[in-house]
Each structure stands twice: as C-alpha cells, then as structure tokens.
Amino acid sequence: MPQRGRFWRELWALLLIPMAVGQPALGQIRQPAPEDRATAPPLRALLAADQAQVWSSLPWPLDRQPLLQAIDRSLTYLASPKAAADYQDYWLPEISRDLVWRSLQRLRQLVSTSPSQAAFRAALAAEFKLYQATGGDGQGTVAFTGYFEPHFRASPLPTAEYRYPLYRRPTDLDAWPQPHPSRAALEGKDGLAASQGPLAGLELVWLASRLEAFLVQVQGSAQLDLPDGRVMAVGYAGRTDYPYTSIGRALVEDGKIPAGELSLPRLIEYFAAHPADLDTYLPRNQRFIFFREVTPGAPIGSLRVPLTAGYSIATDKSLMPPGAIALIQLALPQRHSTGAWGSQPLTRLVLDQDTGGAIVGPGRVDLFVGSGVEAGDLAGRINTVGRLFYLVPRP
C-alpha cells in the first residue's frame, strides 16, 4: 500500500459527504420505500441511438487486469448466499442475480479474448443493452465523488504521543437503548474520556491526531503504520444510529472558512490555529463508528468482497443492482507533469460493489480510487456530475 504523510491533500468532498468503505457492511440490503421511485424509476432503458453513442465513446482497456479482477470479485459475491438474499426481492424484474451472473461471465470472456477495440465495442453493442440511472432529477445526471482508504501512523498501545483510540464494536451494541449515546457521551468532548464510559476496554489502536482518528471513522477503514514497522488494517464493524453531520459544512455555515476555500489542508490549518474548536465541531457529528482488525490488503466493500481501485463504485444498493457491471462517464481529475491538476473525459466499465452513508438515491455515485496519499489527492478532487449505466444482456 502507498505510504503517506501526516498532512495531506485537498479532500473537501470527504468533509462534506460521508464516504465510508462498506458502510453498512454487516446488514442486508434494504428494500426501497415506494417514495424512492415515486417521481421516476431509478433505471430506464436507453434509446438505441443513445446507446450507440455511449458504446462509441468506450475505449479499449490498455490494462485489462484490474477490470478482470473486479469482475471476478463480483462473481464471488454473486455465488454467495448474501447475493441470493439481496436479489430475492429486487425491484426491477428485468435484472436478476442469474442475469447479472451471466452478463459478467460473458463480459469476462469479451475482455479476455476480443482482438481489438472495434470488435469489443461491436460485441457489447450486439449483446448488451444499457439501462441509465435517472439521477436525482430524473434526467440522468448523477453526482460523482471519490473515496479512498487513508494511511496513518498509529500505536497498539497508548503513549504520550498516541492518545486517540479507535474502538471495537461493543458486544451488546444491538441491545443499546435508543437513542444511542452521542459522540460526546461516548468519548468526551475532548476525545479522551471513553475510559469512563461504555467503551472502556474496547480500544483497538491509538492515533496521534484526534482529527485523523475522526477521519478514519468517516472513511470506515484505514491502513495504519505501527512503530515496529508492521501495517495494521482496520475495517468497519458497526455504528451508532445517528445521521452523519459534516464538520466541514458546519465550519462554512458558522463563517469560519469560506465555502470556496474548504479543503482538508485548510481545515487542518484552521484547527491547528484553533485547537479548542475540535471540542466544539467534532461532537456535532454524533454518529460513531466501530472497527475490527482485518487482513491487510484491499478494503472490503458492502458486498463483502475486496474493492478494486478505479473499478469499484458505491451506489444506493436498495435501487442499483449489487455486483453488476456498470459504465460511468465523467470528467476525471488528472495531475499533469507540471504538478497542476486538470481533468479529462472518462468512459469506463466498473463494478457496483459498495455503498456508503451518503450514497442515497439514484443520483449519487462514489468511485473508489485506492489507498494512501496519491489516492487521497485524486479522491478529494472528484466532485462533478456525469452519467451511470448498467449493462443488461439482450434476450
């Protein structure tokens, strides 16, 4: 995994929107309420002329291995009892687990054996039709953000430097009375008082920065560099029952940071100058995330399979087909050789393998871009509109 420094890139999207890997990873996919589809269905078949235009923009993948890896991981999910349960009452009859399985098997064959870009496009156009996500406005425009897995320094024991813990899931969490304790009640306003509350003895690992510990909770997983040189991976294990509240948005609303300047370096700069304000703003996000140690490697998404950087997306799994092959179109940020950032149009096949706390409705897509500092640089700059399609085999 890429190593990273303590203070990192612009990542204002993370501060405004929760994009935790795999949240909620432990439950079944909820079925949508009728009002979720009252205005427009989440997916609609694309007209033939429009499909031709989309296929013509799809480039031949120069490196096919990441796409094949992502396909194989979706096939692993589709063979599981979880997939059978997830698809049992899926809202769109035209899309079933068996159909998604067959589409991925055929796509894998085409990716592996097509002799050219023209042959690949022709086969896709002949064998698949496209269903477009209607988006939040019903017109097919979806909001794209990026997410990643952070990499921080940490300690397995508390020290004078490492004081801010991540916590294991309480064994009796499901029996906690409602409303759940707030963040301040669990860890104290200063983040150091949990030893006297219900989390006493559940400390998993300690970080040096309270803000970094908070950001691990926002993302839901992390790679942690320990003093002895080992890397400890932590993953999502549960949460308290509160909505996510953005500290970045709160700072903007309170006039602390202008909206146009909001970035993670700007936020770090603010809290470095006003450390007492951590006690004010972090407790505003009452949702609290619990962790477990996991095997180091790619983070696990909500389908319980590893994510593939650049080829795994997160959507609302009550609406979008889990594990399915999708096609995304957006302007993807790109760093130039000079170090400056620009963007380039991207059309890419991806797999729908994750969800997140803010990924609700047909108008949101989160693209997983990897782990570490470089991934963070990219993730924080993905904040644009685009289009999302799903590939469905023709009869």
C-alpha positions as CSV (number, residue, x, y, z in Angstrom):
1,M,0.0,0.0,0.0
2,P,1.3,3.5,-0.7
3,Q,2.8,5.3,2.3
4,R,1.5,8.8,3.2
5,G,2.4,11.9,5.2
6,R,0.6,13.3,8.2
7,F,-0.9,16.3,6.4
8,W,-2.4,15.7,3.1
9,R,-4.3,16.8,0.1
10,E,-7.5,18.7,-0.7
11,L,-10.4,16.5,0.3
12,W,-13.3,18.7,0.8
13,A,-15.7,16.2,-0.6
14,L,-14.9,13.8,2.3
15,L,-15.6,16.6,4.7
16,L,-19.0,17.4,3.2
17,I,-20.1,13.8,2.4
18,P,-19.6,10.6,4.4
19,M,-18.0,8.0,2.1
20,A,-17.1,5.2,4.4
21,V,-15.9,2.0,2.8
22,G,-18.6,-0.7,3.2
23,Q,-21.0,1.1,5.5
24,P,-23.2,-0.6,6.4
25,A,-21.2,-3.7,5.8
26,L,-22.9,-6.1,8.2
27,G,-26.6,-5.9,7.2
28,Q,-28.7,-6.9,4.3
29,I,-29.7,-4.5,1.6
30,R,-32.8,-2.6,2.5
31,Q,-35.7,-2.6,0.1
32,P,-36.7,0.9,-1.2
33,A,-39.7,2.7,0.1
34,P,-42.3,3.5,-2.6
35,E,-41.5,7.2,-2.4
36,D,-37.9,6.4,-3.5
37,R,-39.3,5.7,-7.0
38,A,-42.4,7.9,-7.0
39,T,-41.2,10.6,-9.4
40,A,-39.1,8.5,-11.8
41,P,-37.8,4.9,-11.8
42,P,-34.1,4.7,-10.7
43,L,-33.2,3.0,-14.0
44,R,-34.6,3.3,-17.5
45,A,-33.7,1.6,-20.8
46,L,-31.7,3.9,-23.1
47,L,-32.8,4.6,-26.6
48,A,-30.9,2.7,-29.3
49,A,-29.4,5.8,-30.9
50,D,-28.2,7.0,-27.5
51,Q,-26.7,3.5,-26.8
52,A,-24.7,3.7,-30.0
53,Q,-23.2,7.0,-28.9
54,V,-22.2,5.6,-25.5
55,W,-20.6,2.5,-27.0
56,S,-18.6,4.6,-29.4
57,S,-17.0,6.5,-26.5
58,L,-15.8,3.4,-24.6
59,P,-12.0,2.9,-25.0
60,W,-10.3,-0.4,-25.2
61,P,-8.8,-1.0,-21.7
62,L,-5.0,-1.0,-22.1
63,D,-4.6,-2.8,-18.7
64,R,-7.3,-5.4,-18.5
65,Q,-6.2,-7.0,-15.3
66,P,-7.9,-4.6,-12.8
67,L,-11.2,-4.9,-14.7
68,L,-10.9,-8.7,-14.7
69,Q,-10.1,-8.7,-11.0
70,A,-13.2,-6.6,-10.2
71,I,-15.3,-8.9,-12.4
72,D,-14.0,-12.0,-10.5
73,R,-14.8,-10.4,-7.2
74,S,-18.4,-9.6,-8.2
75,L,-18.7,-13.3,-9.4
76,T,-17.6,-14.4,-5.9
77,Y,-20.3,-12.2,-4.4
78,L,-23.0,-13.5,-6.8
79,A,-22.2,-17.1,-5.9
80,S,-22.8,-16.3,-2.2
81,P,-26.0,-16.7,0.0
82,K,-25.9,-13.0,0.6
83,A,-26.4,-12.3,-3.1
84,A,-29.3,-14.7,-3.2
85,A,-30.9,-12.8,-0.3
86,D,-30.1,-9.4,-1.8
87,Y,-31.7,-10.2,-5.2
88,Q,-34.7,-12.1,-3.8
89,D,-37.0,-9.0,-3.9
90,Y,-35.0,-6.8,-6.2
91,W,-37.4,-4.1,-7.6
92,L,-36.6,-4.4,-11.3
93,P,-37.8,-7.8,-12.7
94,E,-35.6,-7.4,-15.8
95,I,-32.5,-7.7,-13.6
96,S,-31.9,-10.9,-11.6
97,R,-29.0,-12.5,-9.9
98,D,-28.8,-15.1,-12.7
99,L,-28.8,-12.4,-15.4
100,V,-26.1,-10.4,-13.7
101,W,-24.0,-13.6,-13.3
102,R,-24.4,-14.4,-17.0
103,S,-23.6,-10.9,-18.0
104,L,-20.3,-10.9,-16.0
105,Q,-19.3,-14.3,-17.4
106,R,-19.8,-13.0,-20.9
107,L,-18.1,-9.7,-20.3
108,R,-15.1,-11.5,-18.8
109,Q,-14.8,-13.6,-22.0
110,L,-15.0,-10.5,-24.2
111,V,-12.4,-8.6,-22.1
112,S,-10.0,-11.5,-22.3
113,T,-10.4,-12.5,-25.9
114,S,-11.6,-9.5,-28.0
115,P,-8.9,-8.9,-30.7
116,S,-9.5,-5.1,-31.0
117,Q,-11.3,-2.1,-29.7
118,A,-13.7,-2.3,-32.6
119,A,-14.5,-5.9,-32.0
120,F,-15.0,-5.3,-28.3
121,R,-17.4,-2.4,-28.9
122,A,-19.3,-4.3,-31.6
123,A,-19.8,-7.3,-29.3
124,L,-21.0,-5.2,-26.4
125,A,-23.5,-3.3,-28.6
126,A,-24.8,-6.5,-30.1
127,E,-25.2,-8.5,-26.9
128,F,-26.0,-5.8,-24.2
129,K,-28.5,-3.0,-23.8
130,L,-27.9,-0.1,-21.5
131,Y,-30.1,1.0,-18.6
132,Q,-29.4,4.5,-17.4
133,A,-29.6,5.8,-13.8
134,T,-32.2,8.5,-13.9
135,G,-30.4,10.6,-11.3
136,G,-31.7,12.8,-8.6
137,D,-33.6,15.0,-11.1
138,G,-34.9,12.1,-13.2
139,Q,-32.9,13.3,-16.2
140,G,-29.9,11.0,-16.0
141,T,-27.5,13.4,-14.3
142,V,-25.7,11.8,-11.3
143,A,-23.2,13.4,-8.8
144,F,-19.8,11.7,-8.7
145,T,-17.4,11.9,-5.7
146,G,-14.3,9.8,-5.0
147,Y,-13.3,7.9,-1.9
148,F,-10.2,6.2,-0.7
149,E,-8.6,4.4,2.2
150,P,-6.4,6.6,4.4
151,H,-2.9,5.6,5.7
152,F,-1.9,6.9,9.1
153,R,0.7,6.3,11.8
154,A,-0.7,4.6,15.0
155,S,0.3,2.6,18.1
156,P,-1.1,-0.7,19.5
157,L,-0.6,0.8,23.0
158,P,-1.4,4.3,24.3
159,T,1.6,6.6,24.7
160,A,2.2,10.3,25.3
161,E,2.1,10.8,21.5
162,Y,-0.6,8.3,20.6
163,R,-3.7,9.1,22.7
164,Y,-6.8,8.9,20.4
165,P,-8.2,5.4,20.1
166,L,-10.3,3.7,17.5
167,Y,-12.8,1.3,19.2
168,R,-14.0,-2.3,18.8
169,R,-17.7,-2.9,18.4
170,P,-19.4,-3.4,21.8
171,T,-20.8,-6.9,22.0
172,D,-24.1,-5.6,23.3
173,L,-24.5,-2.8,20.7
174,D,-27.7,-4.2,19.2
175,A,-29.2,-4.1,22.7
176,W,-28.3,-0.5,23.4
177,P,-31.4,1.6,24.2
178,Q,-32.5,4.3,21.8
179,P,-31.4,7.0,21.4
180,H,-27.8,5.8,21.3
181,P,-25.2,7.7,23.3
182,S,-23.9,10.7,21.4
183,R,-20.3,11.1,20.3
184,A,-19.6,13.4,23.3
185,A,-21.2,10.9,25.7
186,L,-19.0,8.0,24.3
187,E,-15.6,9.7,24.1
188,G,-16.0,13.0,25.8
189,K,-15.9,16.4,24.2
190,D,-12.1,16.2,24.1
191,G,-12.0,12.6,22.7
192,L,-10.2,11.3,25.7
193,A,-12.9,10.3,28.2
194,A,-14.1,7.0,26.9
195,S,-12.2,5.0,29.6
196,Q,-15.0,6.0,32.0
197,G,-17.9,5.0,29.8
198,P,-19.4,2.1,27.8
199,L,-16.3,1.9,25.5
200,A,-13.9,1.3,28.3
201,G,-11.6,-1.6,27.4
202,L,-12.7,-1.6,23.8
203,E,-9.7,0.4,22.5
204,L,-8.3,-1.3,19.3
205,V,-5.4,1.1,18.4
206,W,-4.3,4.6,19.1
207,L,-3.6,7.6,16.7
208,A,-1.6,10.7,17.4
209,S,-4.2,13.1,15.9
210,R,-7.7,13.4,17.0
211,L,-8.7,14.7,13.6
212,E,-7.1,11.7,11.9
213,A,-9.0,9.3,14.2
214,F,-12.1,11.1,13.2
215,L,-11.4,10.9,9.5
216,V,-10.8,7.1,9.8
217,Q,-14.4,7.0,11.2
218,V,-15.6,9.0,8.2
219,Q,-13.9,6.6,5.7
220,G,-14.7,3.4,7.6
221,S,-11.3,1.7,7.1
222,A,-7.6,2.5,7.2
223,Q,-4.1,1.2,6.9
224,L,-2.1,2.0,10.0
225,D,1.7,2.1,10.2
226,L,2.8,0.8,13.6
227,P,6.1,1.7,15.3
228,D,7.6,-1.7,14.8
229,G,7.2,-1.5,11.0
230,R,4.0,-3.6,10.8
231,V,0.9,-2.4,8.9
232,M,-2.4,-2.9,10.7
233,A,-5.6,-2.8,8.7
234,V,-8.9,-1.8,10.3
235,G,-12.3,-2.1,8.8
236,Y,-15.9,-1.1,9.6
237,A,-17.6,-3.2,12.3
238,G,-20.7,-1.1,13.1
239,R,-22.0,2.3,14.2
240,T,-24.4,4.2,16.4
241,D,-27.8,5.1,15.0
242,Y,-27.3,8.7,14.1
243,P,-27.2,10.6,10.7
244,Y,-23.8,11.9,9.5
245,T,-23.1,15.6,10.2
246,S,-20.3,17.3,8.2
247,I,-17.8,19.3,10.2
248,G,-16.6,21.0,7.0
249,R,-20.1,22.2,6.3
250,A,-20.5,23.3,9.9
251,L,-17.4,25.4,9.7
252,V,-18.6,27.0,6.5
253,E,-22.1,27.7,8.0
254,D,-20.5,29.3,11.0
255,G,-18.4,31.6,8.9
256,K,-15.1,30.0,10.0
257,I,-14.0,29.0,6.5
258,P,-15.3,30.5,3.2
259,A,-17.1,27.8,1.1
260,G,-14.8,28.3,-1.8
261,E,-11.7,27.6,0.4
262,L,-12.9,24.5,2.0
263,S,-10.3,21.7,1.7
264,L,-8.6,19.4,4.1
265,P,-5.4,21.4,4.3
266,R,-7.5,24.5,5.0
267,L,-9.4,22.6,7.7
268,I,-6.2,21.3,9.3
269,E,-4.8,24.8,9.2
270,Y,-8.0,26.1,10.9
271,F,-7.9,23.5,13.7
272,A,-4.1,24.0,14.1
273,A,-4.8,27.7,14.8
274,H,-7.9,26.9,16.9
275,P,-7.4,23.5,18.5
276,A,-10.1,24.2,21.2
277,D,-12.7,24.2,18.3
278,L,-12.2,20.4,17.9
279,D,-14.1,20.1,21.1
280,T,-16.9,22.1,19.5
281,Y,-17.1,20.7,16.0
282,L,-16.3,17.0,16.2
283,P,-19.1,16.2,18.7
284,R,-21.6,17.7,16.2
285,N,-21.2,14.5,14.2
286,Q,-22.9,12.2,16.7
287,R,-22.5,9.1,14.5
288,F,-19.8,6.9,16.0
289,I,-18.0,4.1,14.0
290,F,-16.6,0.9,15.5
291,F,-13.8,-1.1,13.9
292,R,-12.2,-4.6,13.8
293,E,-8.7,-5.6,12.7
294,V,-8.8,-7.1,9.2
295,T,-6.2,-8.7,6.9
296,P,-4.1,-6.1,5.2
297,G,-5.0,-5.6,1.6
298,A,-7.7,-4.0,-0.5
299,P,-10.6,-2.7,1.7
300,I,-13.8,-4.8,1.8
301,G,-17.0,-3.2,0.4
302,S,-20.5,-3.8,1.5
303,L,-20.8,-6.9,-0.7
304,R,-18.0,-8.4,1.4
305,V,-15.5,-8.6,-1.4
306,P,-12.4,-6.5,-1.9
307,L,-12.6,-3.3,-3.8
308,T,-10.5,-2.6,-6.9
309,A,-9.1,0.9,-7.3
310,G,-10.6,2.7,-10.2
311,Y,-13.1,-0.1,-11.0
312,S,-15.4,-0.3,-7.9
313,I,-18.2,2.1,-7.3
314,A,-20.6,2.7,-4.4
315,T,-24.3,3.3,-5.1
316,D,-27.6,3.0,-3.2
317,K,-28.0,-0.8,-3.1
318,S,-31.7,-0.6,-2.5
319,L,-32.0,0.8,-6.0
320,M,-29.0,-0.3,-8.0
321,P,-28.1,-3.9,-8.8
322,P,-25.4,-5.2,-6.5
323,G,-22.3,-6.6,-8.1
324,A,-23.4,-5.7,-11.6
325,I,-21.3,-4.3,-14.4
326,A,-21.8,-0.6,-15.0
327,L,-20.4,2.1,-17.3
328,I,-19.5,5.6,-15.9
329,Q,-19.0,8.8,-17.8
330,L,-17.5,11.8,-16.0
331,A,-14.6,14.4,-16.2
332,L,-11.9,12.7,-14.1
333,P,-9.3,14.9,-12.4
334,Q,-5.8,14.3,-13.7
335,R,-2.4,15.6,-12.5
336,H,-0.2,17.0,-15.3
337,S,3.5,16.5,-15.4
338,T,3.9,20.1,-14.1
339,G,2.0,19.1,-10.9
340,A,-1.0,21.1,-11.8
341,W,-4.4,19.4,-11.9
342,G,-6.8,19.4,-14.8
343,S,-9.4,16.9,-16.0
344,Q,-10.2,14.6,-18.9
345,P,-13.4,12.8,-20.1
346,L,-13.6,9.3,-18.8
347,T,-15.8,6.4,-20.0
348,R,-15.1,3.2,-18.2
349,L,-16.6,-0.2,-17.3
350,V,-16.8,-0.6,-13.5
351,L,-18.4,-3.0,-10.9
352,D,-21.0,-1.9,-8.4
353,Q,-19.6,-3.3,-5.2
354,D,-20.1,-0.9,-2.3
355,T,-22.4,1.6,-0.6
356,G,-22.0,4.4,1.9
357,G,-23.7,6.6,4.4
358,A,-24.4,9.5,2.0
359,I,-24.9,7.3,-1.1
360,V,-28.7,7.5,-1.2
361,G,-31.0,7.6,-4.2
362,P,-30.3,7.2,-7.9
363,G,-28.3,10.5,-8.2
364,R,-25.1,9.5,-6.3
365,V,-22.1,7.5,-7.3
366,D,-18.8,7.2,-5.3
367,L,-15.7,5.9,-7.2
368,F,-13.1,4.1,-5.1
369,V,-9.7,5.3,-6.2
370,G,-7.3,3.3,-3.9
371,S,-5.3,3.7,-0.7
372,G,-2.7,6.3,0.5
373,V,-1.7,9.8,-0.3
374,E,-1.9,9.7,-4.1
375,A,-5.4,8.2,-3.9
376,G,-6.3,10.9,-1.5
377,D,-5.0,13.6,-3.8
378,L,-7.4,12.2,-6.5
379,A,-10.4,11.4,-4.4
380,G,-10.6,14.9,-2.9
381,R,-10.9,16.4,-6.4
382,I,-13.7,14.2,-7.7
383,N,-16.8,16.3,-7.4
384,T,-18.6,16.5,-10.6
385,V,-21.7,15.4,-12.5
386,G,-21.8,12.6,-15.0
387,R,-23.8,9.6,-16.2
388,L,-24.2,6.0,-14.9
389,F,-25.4,3.0,-17.0
390,Y,-25.8,-0.7,-16.3
391,L,-25.2,-3.4,-18.9
392,V,-28.1,-5.9,-19.3
393,P,-27.8,-8.9,-21.7
394,R,-30.2,-8.8,-24.6
395,P,-32.8,-11.6,-24.8
